[in-house]
């Protein structure tokens, strides 16, 4: 523990703070207060953090000033040990990245894991996330999804082939100079008609969400895409071979519980699974027994 300026004793802990992904007005009061009260701040880019503080009209660390250190991919291991030592001595360390939540395709995970392993308190100041923002504006199913981060530079085809059967909606990050090639590879592995959305510059002035089949999006991206990009891809639809009769009956019942008429529910389940409509009809009406 360390003694605070008010004479009280402070217990060390790690605070992961999410910064706005684009729009400054998305910064909550709690985040701004934490930045003003912090004694130690670990930032992915110290220059960009200071620019953010200037635009927000705050002073990092208040009148006393905060010790601001860099914490990025190249020094994450070494700096993480130093920050953990600070926390052991009783300091509260505030970790921020350029945008979004630390630890989500950004530094922060390793330090949080090290703190958790030692029983050191870890908390977060939640903030905007490009993952969930892209997901909800994509127009694709949101009930089940997975985050895949940046696709690998090497072995992309193998990586995507392994995801081809993933049933959940998938969210990826990608860089502007690789997006066209990645969408083309996705179209080859997932199918050109698989629905997707390319979301760029989310919450910023030139925000754009482009929706369509992967093949169509790959052609569009061939002309060049700028900005920070998230890609949301529809999950694989079940096939007749992988959907049991019991699942078909349950799917119809679930839609009826939501207020969908049985005729429409049967049609939707048949279309989504590739099972003949007559088969779904017979199962739903008990004409044949589910196997």
C-alpha positions in Angstrom: 0.0 0.0 0.0 1.0 3.6 -0.5 -0.1 6.7 1.4 -2.3 9.0 -0.7 -2.2 12.8 -0.7 -5.1 12.9 1.7 -3.3 10.8 4.2 -5.3 7.6 3.5 -3.7 4.4 2.4 -4.2 3.1 -1.1 -4.4 -0.5 -2.1 -2.8 -1.4 -5.4 -4.9 -2.5 -8.3 -5.2 -2.6 -12.1 -7.8 -0.5 -13.9 -8.5 -1.2 -17.5 -10.2 1.9 -19.1 -11.9 2.0 -22.4 -11.4 5.1 -24.5 -13.9 6.2 -27.2 -13.4 4.5 -30.6 -13.9 7.8 -32.5 -16.4 10.2 -31.0 -15.0 12.2 -28.1 -18.5 12.6 -26.7 -18.7 8.9 -25.9 -16.2 9.4 -23.1 -18.1 8.9 -19.8 -17.5 11.2 -16.8 -16.0 8.3 -14.8 -13.3 7.9 -17.4 -12.4 11.6 -17.4 -12.3 11.6 -13.6 -10.1 8.6 -13.5 -7.6 10.1 -15.9 -7.5 13.3 -13.8 -7.0 11.4 -10.6 -4.5 8.8 -11.9 -1.0 8.6 -10.5 0.3 6.0 -13.0 -1.1 5.7 -16.6 0.1 3.1 -19.1 -0.8 4.1 -22.6 -0.5 2.4 -25.9 0.5 5.7 -27.5 1.3 8.5 -25.0 1.2 11.2 -27.6 -2.4 10.2 -28.7 -3.5 10.0 -25.0 -2.2 13.5 -24.4 -4.1 14.7 -27.5 -7.2 13.1 -26.2 -6.8 14.7 -22.8 -6.3 18.1 -24.5 -9.5 17.7 -26.6 -11.4 16.6 -23.5 -10.2 19.6 -21.5 -8.6 17.6 -18.7 -5.1 17.3 -17.2 -3.7 13.8 -16.8 -3.2 13.3 -13.1 -4.7 16.7 -12.2 -2.5 19.4 -10.6 0.0 16.8 -9.3 0.4 15.3 -12.8 0.4 11.6 -13.6 3.4 9.4 -14.5 2.5 8.4 -18.1 4.5 5.5 -19.6 4.2 3.7 -22.9 2.7 0.2 -23.0 2.4 -1.3 -26.5 3.0 -4.6 -28.3 6.8 -4.3 -28.5 7.4 -3.6 -24.8 4.3 -5.3 -23.3 6.2 -8.0 -21.5 9.0 -5.8 -20.0 6.6 -2.9 -19.1 4.1 -5.3 -17.7 6.5 -6.5 -15.1 7.3 -2.9 -14.1 3.6 -2.1 -13.8 2.9 -5.2 -11.8 5.7 -4.1 -9.4 4.0 -0.7 -9.1 0.8 -2.4 -8.2 2.4 -4.7 -5.7 3.8 -1.5 -4.0 0.2 -0.2 -3.7 -0.1 1.9 -6.8 -3.3 2.0 -8.9 -2.3 1.6 -12.5 -4.6 2.9 -15.2 -4.2 1.2 -18.6 -5.6 2.7 -21.7 -5.2 2.0 -25.4 -5.7 4.2 -28.5 -9.4 3.3 -28.7 -11.7 0.7 -27.2 -11.0 -1.7 -24.4 -7.5 -2.7 -23.4 -6.9 -6.4 -24.0 -9.2 -6.7 -27.0 -6.7 -6.9 -29.9 -4.7 -4.4 -27.8 -2.2 -4.6 -24.9 -3.7 -5.3 -21.5 -4.5 -9.0 -21.5 -1.1 -10.2 -20.2 -1.0 -7.7 -17.3 -4.6 -8.5 -16.3 -3.8 -12.3 -16.4 -0.7 -11.7 -14.2 -2.6 -9.6 -11.7 -5.4 -12.2 -11.6 -2.9 -15.0 -11.0 -1.5 -13.1 -8.0 -4.8 -12.2 -6.6 -4.3 -8.5 -7.3 -7.5 -6.5 -7.8 -8.5 -5.9 -11.4 -11.4 -3.7 -12.5 -12.5 -1.9 -15.6 -14.1 1.4 -16.6 -16.2 0.1 -19.5 -16.2 2.0 -22.7 -17.2 1.8 -26.4 -16.0 -1.3 -28.3 -15.6 -1.6 -32.0 -16.6 -5.3 -31.7 -20.1 -4.8 -30.3 -20.6 -1.6 -32.2 -19.9 -3.3 -35.6 -22.0 -6.3 -34.5 -25.2 -4.3 -33.7 -25.1 -2.1 -36.8 -24.3 -5.0 -39.2 -27.8 -6.2 -39.5 -26.7 -9.8 -38.8 -27.7 -12.0 -36.0 -26.4 -10.9 -32.6 -27.7 -13.6 -30.3 -24.5 -15.6 -30.6 -21.2 -14.3 -31.9 -17.5 -14.7 -31.6 -14.6 -12.3 -32.0 -11.7 -13.4 -34.2 -9.5 -10.3 -34.1 -7.1 -9.7 -37.0 -6.9 -12.7 -39.5 -3.3 -14.1 -39.7 -1.0 -12.9 -42.4 0.2 -16.4 -43.1 -2.0 -19.4 -43.6 -5.1 -17.3 -44.2 -6.8 -19.9 -46.4 -6.4 -22.7 -43.8 -7.5 -20.4 -41.0 -10.7 -19.3 -42.9 -11.4 -22.9 -44.1 -11.5 -24.0 -40.4 -14.1 -21.2 -39.7 -16.3 -22.0 -42.6 -18.7 -24.1 -40.5 -18.8 -21.7 -37.5 -22.5 -21.1 -36.8 -22.0 -17.9 -34.8 -21.8 -14.5 -36.3 -18.1 -13.6 -36.6 -16.4 -10.3 -36.0 -13.0 -9.5 -37.4 -10.6 -6.5 -37.5 -8.7 -5.7 -40.6 -6.3 -3.1 -42.0 -7.1 -1.0 -45.1 -4.3 -2.4 -47.2 -5.4 -6.0 -46.5 -9.2 -5.7 -46.5 -9.7 -6.5 -50.2 -7.6 -9.6 -50.1 -9.2 -10.8 -46.9 -12.7 -10.4 -48.2 -11.7 -12.3 -51.4 -10.3 -15.1 -49.3 -13.5 -15.1 -47.1 -15.6 -15.4 -50.2 -13.6 -18.4 -51.4 -13.8 -20.1 -48.0 -17.3 -19.1 -46.8 -19.0 -18.7 -50.1 -19.5 -15.5 -52.2 -23.1 -15.2 -51.1 -22.4 -15.4 -47.4 -23.8 -12.2 -45.9 -21.4 -9.7 -44.3 -20.9 -6.1 -43.4 -17.8 -4.0 -43.6 -17.9 -1.2 -41.0 -15.3 1.6 -41.2 -14.6 4.7 -39.1 -17.3 3.7 -36.6 -18.7 6.7 -34.6 -16.5 9.1 -36.7 -17.5 11.7 -39.2 -17.1 9.4 -42.2 -18.7 6.3 -40.7 -19.8 3.8 -43.3 -21.4 0.4 -43.1 -21.4 -1.6 -46.4 -23.5 -4.7 -46.4 -23.8 -7.5 -49.0 -22.4 -10.9 -50.0 -18.7 -11.5 -49.4 -18.1 -11.7 -53.2 -19.8 -8.3 -53.8 -18.0 -6.7 -50.9 -14.6 -8.0 -52.2 -15.3 -6.4 -55.5 -16.2 -3.1 -53.8 -13.1 -3.2 -51.6 -10.8 -3.7 -54.6 -11.0 0.1 -55.3 -9.5 0.8 -51.9 -11.0 1.3 -48.4 -9.7 3.8 -45.8 -10.0 4.0 -42.1 -10.2 1.6 -39.2 -12.2 -1.4 -40.3 -14.3 -4.1 -38.6 -15.8 -7.0 -40.6 -18.9 -8.9 -39.5 -19.7 -12.2 -41.2 -22.8 -14.3 -41.0 -22.4 -17.7 -39.4 -22.8 -20.9 -41.4 -26.4 -22.0 -41.7 -27.3 -25.5 -40.7 -27.8 -28.1 -43.4 -30.3 -30.9 -43.7 -27.5 -33.4 -42.9 -26.6 -31.6 -39.6 -30.1 -30.7 -38.3 -32.0 -33.4 -36.5 -35.7 -33.8 -36.7 -36.0 -32.9 -33.0 -34.1 -29.6 -33.8 -36.5 -28.8 -36.6 -39.6 -29.3 -34.4 -37.9 -27.1 -31.7 -37.1 -24.4 -34.2 -40.7 -24.2 -35.4 -42.0 -24.2 -31.8 -39.5 -21.4 -30.8 -40.7 -19.2 -33.7 -44.4 -19.9 -32.7 -43.6 -18.8 -29.2 -42.3 -15.5 -30.6 -45.7 -15.0 -32.3 -44.8 -16.3 -35.8 -47.7 -18.2 -37.4 -47.0 -21.9 -37.9 -47.1 -21.7 -41.7 -44.5 -18.9 -41.8 -42.4 -20.6 -39.1 -42.3 -23.8 -41.1 -41.3 -21.9 -44.2 -38.5 -20.1 -42.4 -37.1 -23.2 -40.8 -37.1 -25.0 -44.1 -35.3 -22.2 -45.8 -32.7 -21.7 -43.1 -31.9 -25.5 -42.8 -32.3 -26.6 -46.4 -34.8 -29.3 -45.3 -37.8 -29.7 -47.6 -40.8 -27.7 -46.4 -43.0 -30.8 -46.6 -40.7 -32.7 -44.2 -40.8 -29.8 -41.7 -44.5 -29.5 -42.0 -45.1 -33.2 -41.3 -42.8 -33.1 -38.3 -44.5 -30.0 -36.9 -47.9 -31.5 -37.3 -46.9 -34.9 -35.9 -47.6 -36.7 -39.2 -44.2 -38.4 -38.9 -42.3 -39.1 -35.7 -39.0 -37.3 -35.1 -36.1 -39.6 -35.4 
